[in-house]
Amino acid sequence: MLTQEFDQQTERYLTDILSYENTTSDELLKSLIHDRWLSLQAELPAPYKRINHKQAIAEFIRRKYAQPVNREVFLAQ
């Protein structure tokens, strides 16, 4: 469990955000961390990006069954 103490101003901000978004501090923190992680992924050079293998496999299958595939042409893409 993460415990964090904030100054009074930050506490007010947090209270306002939680009230406005009707969420818990846990859910807000998860969302903020996820959003920040996504923004970092966009900033990373290509070799450091995480490859989503499921998406790559799904795209391969979609291409394969959409039309006959010429192996040389498909691999060149």
Secondary structure, 3 states (H helix, E strand, C coil): CCCCCCCHHHHHHHHHHHHHHCCCHHHHHHHHHHHHHHHHHHHCCHHHCCCCHHHHHHHHHHHHHHCCCCHHHHHHC
